Amino acid sequence: MGNCFGSSARVDASLSTPSASRFPRKMCNSSSRFNISIPIYSRKSSVESLPTQRSEAEILSSPHVKPFSFNELRNATRNFRPDSLLGEGGFGYVFKGWIDENTLTATKPGSGLVIAVKKLKPEGSQGHKEWLTEVNYLGQLRHLNLVKLIGYCSEGDNRLLVYEFMSKGSLENHLFRRGPQPISWATRMKVATGAARGLSFLHEARE
């Protein structure tokens, strides 16, 4: 799947393997979707064309994503504790957190909506421009095979992205890491079909 910390498409597949850990989909329930990283730097909605040029203020004022304070996300992830860490990529570190489903405020671990919080590291290979691009496009695009962007944080030097937590782990783990049982070819075909649907949506969204 490449880097699982970029923008992501998800695919549906039935799994018989018990568990695997990685961001942002751990196999802990009956739903079975994987996270696949896909660049998003020139995408548009298939429903309506997205503007090619928008100011940063316009992007961050999108009604589809919530602006979080840094303190809110610190509370949601238990102060970015090591045991909340899900993984690391070019963007930075990804932490597991919990927010209230209705108010989207931080709640105690194990209750409310589970989220994955990507925290940009200053020395990382990606920066503010990539962060803003992700907010711009995933803040407008909604599709069954795209991981949902819930919100963001832009406070001081802090740049964070808040995604739905996908419980099945990364596609990379399932395909390339040894587990108790390999993925069947039937399941692999379902994965490929789901990935193709996500890619098709993104490419058709472009003018």
N, C-alpha and C positions, 0 to 999 in steps of 0.2 A: 504493500500500500504506500510505500514511501514514507514521508513524514506525516505522522498522524496528528500533528499540531497545526497544520494548515487548515484552510476551509475544507469542509467535509461533505461528502455524499454518503448516504446510508443505503444499505440494501437489505431486503428481507430474505431470510433463509431459515429453514428448520434445522436445528442442531441436535445431535445426540451426545455431544461431548459435554462433560459436567461443568468444568470451570476453567477460566483463563483470566489473567489479570493484565490490564493495560487500559490506557485512556482511549476513548471515553466510554467504552461499553464493556462492562464486566458481565460475565455470564452468571447472573444471580437471579434471573427470573425466566418466565416462559417465553417472553418476547425474544426474537432473535434478529438483531440488526447489527451490521458492522459499520465501522467508521473508515472511510476512504478519503485520503487527502487529494484535493483537486484544486489547481490554481484558479483564482476568480477574478483576475485583474481586468477582464473586459467582458463582463457578463451583463445581460439585460433580462428583464422578466419576459416570459412567454405570454403573459396575460396583457401587459402593456409595456411599451418601451420605457426603460429607465433613462433618465437624463444622463448624457455623457459627461456634463460638467455641473458639479454642484459644489457650493462653498462648504467649508468645514462646518460652519454653523448650521447650514441646511442639513447636512448629513447627520450631525449629532442631535438634531431636533426631530428626528424621525419618530412618528407615533408608534412604531412597531417594536422599538427597543427601549429598555429602561436605562436611564443614566444612574448608575450606582455610585455612592461615595466609597472612597477607599476603606473607610471604617466599616461600612456595611459588609463589604466583601471580606475584610479581615475577620469580622465576627462570624460570617457565614462559613469560613474555612477554618475556624478555630485558630486564628492568628497565623494562618499558613503553616500549620504545624507539619513536621516531617511525616507523621502518620496519615496526613491528609493528602500527601503527594501522590499523584497518579502517574506522572511521567514527565519527560522533558524533551523538547524539540528545539528547532532553530529559533522559534519565537521566544521560548522561555519555559517556565515551569507551569504545570497544570495541577490544580488542587481540587479535591472533592469538597463540596459544600452543601448547605441546606438553606432553603428560603421558604417562606410561607407562600403557598400556591396563589393566594388572593392578593396579599399586600406586597409580595416579593421582598419582604424584609427578612433579615437573618433570623433563623430559628435554631433550636437545639438539634444536635446531630441525631439522625434517625427519624426525624419528623419533617413533614412538609415535602417540598419538591427538591429532588437531588439535582445539583448542578455541577458543571465542570468549569472551573475558573482558570483561564490562561493569563499568566502574569508575564508581561514583557520584561526581559532582562536587558539592561542598558548595553551590555557587551555582546548581545546576541546578534545573529546575522540578519534579523529583521528589525524594523524600526517603526517610527510613527506613521510613515507613509503607508506601509503594509497594513498596520493596525487600522488606519482610517479607511483603507480600501475594503477591508473585511467588514467593517461596520457599514460602509456605504452599500455594498451589494447584499450581504446576508441580512442587513436590516430591512431590505425590501423584498427579497426573494423568499417564497414559501413553497415547499414541495415535499411530498411524502419521502422522497429519497435525498433530502438535504437536511443536515443537522440544523436544528433551530438555534439562531442567535437570540438570546433573551435580553441581553443588555451589555453595557460596557462601563468602564470607569476611565475618566480622563481628569485626573486631579494632580496638580503639580507635575512631577516627572513620572507619575504612575500611569501606565497604560495596561488595562486589563479587558478581557472579553469573557462574557458569561454565556455558556451554552447549556442546552439540555444535556443531562448525563445519560450516555448510552451504555446500557448495562452489559453488552455482550463482548466487550473488549475489541481490539483492533483486528482488522482483516489480516494484517501482517502476522500477528500472533497465531491465528488459526491456520494459516497456510504454511508458515515456515518454522514454527516452534513445535517441538515434540510434545505431544500430549498423550493422554491415555487411549485416545482413539482418533484416527485421522478423519478429516472431513470427506464424506462420500462425494462421488462425482456428481450425483444428483443435486446435492447441496451446493457444490461449487458452481453448477450451472445456474441455480437460483441466485447466487451471489453475483455472478456475471451479469445476469439479466437485470437485477436491481441497480448495479453500477451503471449499466448501459442506459437505464431510464433516467438516472440522475444526470449523466453526461449529456444525454439527448436534450433534456430540459434546459441545461445551461447553454448548450450550443444553439438551440433554437431560439433562446431568449436574446441572442445577439442579432442586431440588425445586419 
